[in-house]
């Protein structure tokens, strides 16, 4: 008789996880954590040369990895990634919609092109990836959309496009969960990170992050491994009764 422990529920052995924006920052942390939990990885990003280092990291954890260049704002690219995943592994069980772009442009000076680019990547791109995965995913699969606390509170920066895209992503998460959880057995959740080191936070104005620390009960930015653990939870059977929800991981930023 096989005994299942609570930690076994966090395992992803035999699963295939697709991570977008996997060439740097949080995407790398997510890929590494999912591999450590037992999943094989499909890695998608525009900067294919940087995907190779993520692929080596996954393989160093003893898992297989496939790197696919893609711009998620293009529906055809999203479909290409999923087709490549199915051709290589036969199935896709987890999608982590991580690819994103941040901007801080005053609203009266933001051009239509700037606004549309952020929406195209952060919101539309997640939808195209979810669509393509939703067509092939089997019951028991999971989609994790990486939103932001910018959808829930203001950080004091002029981020109309970014905040709008992430708020839309939370609404998209609810809608897809209602459509797919019962009918297709696909759970859809969102993650709302606070301040975690990434290429995006590297672009913050000098002194901005330090100015925000008094707002954080935790008193510090998050560690990417802490966020990656939340991704593994949402992707795994441990979260089997969690769908349509947004998990906030922000050190208490939105508690006020």
Order of alpha helices (4+ residues) and beta strands (2+ residues): beta-alpha-beta-alpha-beta-alpha-beta-alpha-alpha-beta-alpha-beta-alpha-alpha-alpha-beta
